[in-house]
Amino acid sequence: MLFYSFFKSLVGKDVVVELKNDLSICGTLHSVDQYLNIKLTDISVTDPEKYPHMLSVKNCFIRGSVVRYVHWPADEVDTQLLQDAARKEALQQKQ
Amino acid sequence: MFRYESLEDCPLDEDEDAFQGLGEEDEEIDQFNDDTFGSGAVDDDWQEAHERLAELEEKPPAAVKEQTGNGERDEMDLLGDHEENLAERLSKMVIENELEDPAIMRAVQTRPVLEPQPGSLNSSIWDGSEVLRRIRGPLLAQEMPTVSVLEYALPQRPPQGPEDDRDLSERALPRRSTSPVIGSPPVRAVPIGTPPKQMAVPSFNQQVLCPKPVHVRPPMPPRYPAPYGERMSPNQLCSVPVRRSGTCQSAKSKILFLQLQPGRMSPSQFARVPGFVGSPLAAMNPKLLQGRVGQMLPPAPGFRAFFSAPPPATPPPPQQHPPGPGPHLQNVRSQTPVFRPDTTHLHPQHRRLLHQRQQQNRNQHRTLNGAGDRGSHRSSHQDHIRKDPYANLMLQREKDWVSKIQMMQLQSTDPYLDDFYYQNYFEKLEKLSAAEEVHGDGPRKERTKLITPQVARLEHTYKPVQFEGSLGKLTVSSVNNPRKMIDAVVTSRSEDDETKEKQVRDKRRKTLFIIEKVKFTFYYLLRCRSLQGAHERSVFIWQHVGGERGFLPSDDHFVQIMCIRKGKRMVARVLPFLSTEQAADILMTTARNLPFLIKKDAQDEVLPCLLSPCSLLLYHLPPVTVASLLQQLMNLPQSAAAPAPSNPHLSAVLQNKFGLSLLLLVLSRGEDLQSSDAASESTQSNPWTEVMFVATRELLRIPQTGLAKPISIPTNLVSLFSRYVDRQKLNLLETKLQLVQGIR
């Protein structure tokens, strides 16, 4: 539940999601679920617009398993807290 | 058998009884015939009858049902409801499962809204269906086109007006499921982030002006049917409020949107509609709303700091995209912001941030978007949606089912553990904001805390299904409770136990290893038997015992061998066959450890067997070795100058038969060597001489008590000692050691 919790705190922020098919989508994170599926609103394709078929798409749902990266602004996240959360998770896994 | 088709065919001369009997039979036959083929057969369409019955049962909600005018749809839906009823009945009979989780129930849209509220607007397609449905209801009379294809598969909201208090879990069954949720345990946990059911009521009364957002959640599980068709586009939606600009009930609905959470997602959640919750809350609502409206608009200055991300970098150019619903809504309702009608539970601060963000975005959109081309885009979009043949593949019930599964998976007993990051992040934000606000004129916004209910995880024990009125228990296994086949008990061990067990295991392993080694040794012995010649055998054995390794680094190995009786015997036998060096080593080691060996030998008394080989060996040893051997044997101090106060080593040696004999042998041998060399080097100081000096001194010092009886006394000892000591001492030594045979 670690990353689900983490992404919940990012809801409403602008993120860039890079997919495994090399498509990068920039948008506002609308919601996330426990499978880390992502819904973005107001999306635009970053990088060169070599994916013109996305021009008319405003909102999208991205299945969690096709995400390669999610970029977010650095000041949105508390790395210390993230580390603590990761440690807690590891401890839980052990038990 | 012949049959009379009618009474008239009967012959007249039959009995009256028979007549009557026949007649009766005929009547029955006639009746049957009539019923089947004739006038009695009512051409009754059972389907229609069923429908009528069903309609009687269900009270149609608002205008929704009538407007669609699609008979197929109704029928399909009725059938579904029928199934649902059956499922309900079944589940009632079954000892139950409970899904009393308000959040889960919220995820499931099987209840109609009590007061359909028009004018609720949402801002994105994710918020669509429920909102759309709700709005559609009262507006249908006005201008909504009958979207027949769309509505084809829409399930009806079964009328639940009088039945709201019934347990909702029984309703939320997927249409196609063949087995109700049988035997599942009652689930009382709530998903992460769900606010408590009845918590905030007292607090609410205090704070009308600045109410706590969000966790004043209505205790009733809300049911929000969508007044619109599910595939209604936001543009369609927006066309509605344009006409009904006057609705200021919209304020109420908008505010209540606050109660839903935009962060959580599930398949049908985006089709969720906000807060019309039920009558109990109605009284509270007005207060809440008023308070809310006041609070909503001006964002606290302190929160600006948390807006780190700029508004979206590339808003779509207005010509290409259908404009978002935002600007429309802004036009319609001038001041009130639009909130995301979602039901995930966000931390209040999070929500504030989100709304502020949305406001910003909308302001941006408004300035950027033109006013003209909205209409055309909208209509094309509508057409497009209307013709979509793949719309509504899943029924609302099915969607609810799936979303309920997801919600259940998110239930947590310890939100601080499972949801660690989220909780702590916003706590920190709050602390920061509190710290900042201290400087200001006192905190206007109260410290809002995210209260997530923690529910103890119940033990789910398997109870076999029981039906009413049946004997015994059925073995029914469904996907929700697979049958328990084996009573496997999990025993977890503590740390201490584990280490102990480990130790035991290690020890066992070691013993096994040693046993293996012994086995191998026996194996070698067997091989050894096959070897020719005693010499080879002995050497073979000795090698395998580890004699090759040398003893100086570790005497222990050899000493251990010598502790055993067989070991000593074996050494005695092997000794003649070893090389001189090895044998000398052995002898040295023996001498060094002699007291220990003597002690060990107390029971067996096998050491004297070593004597003869030792004596044989001695003859081969060089003088230096003999000297050092003597040193070892007597444990003499290295330097002649400093005598030790007592020499327990020597006394032990002397008290033992073998020891004494060995000593005497060594002395004798040394003397022999000396005398043989005397011709060449008479008074040269050699190690032997030095040692002898010390030796004689030691011997003189030793008390006479308890000296053993040597096996043999060499004859040249007198001459030996006479060399080093004067007469007196010689006499002393003689008496002590009984060197002179005459004394004995």
Interface residues (C-beta under 8 A of the other chain):
Chain A: M1 L2 S5 F6 K8 S9 V11 G12 K13 D14 C26 G27 T28 H30 S31 V32 D33 Q34 N37 K39 T41 D42 S44 L55 S56 K58 N59 P73 D75 E76 D78 L81 L82 D84 A85 K88 E89 Q92
Chain B: S124 I125 W126 I192 G193 P262 G263 R264 M265 S266 Q269 F270 S308 A309 P310 P312 A313 T314 P315 P316 Q320 H321 P322 G324 R340 D342 T344 L346 H350 L353 L354 R357 N361 Q406 Q409 L410 S412 L417 D418 D419 F420 Y421 Y422 Q423 N424 Y425 F426 K428
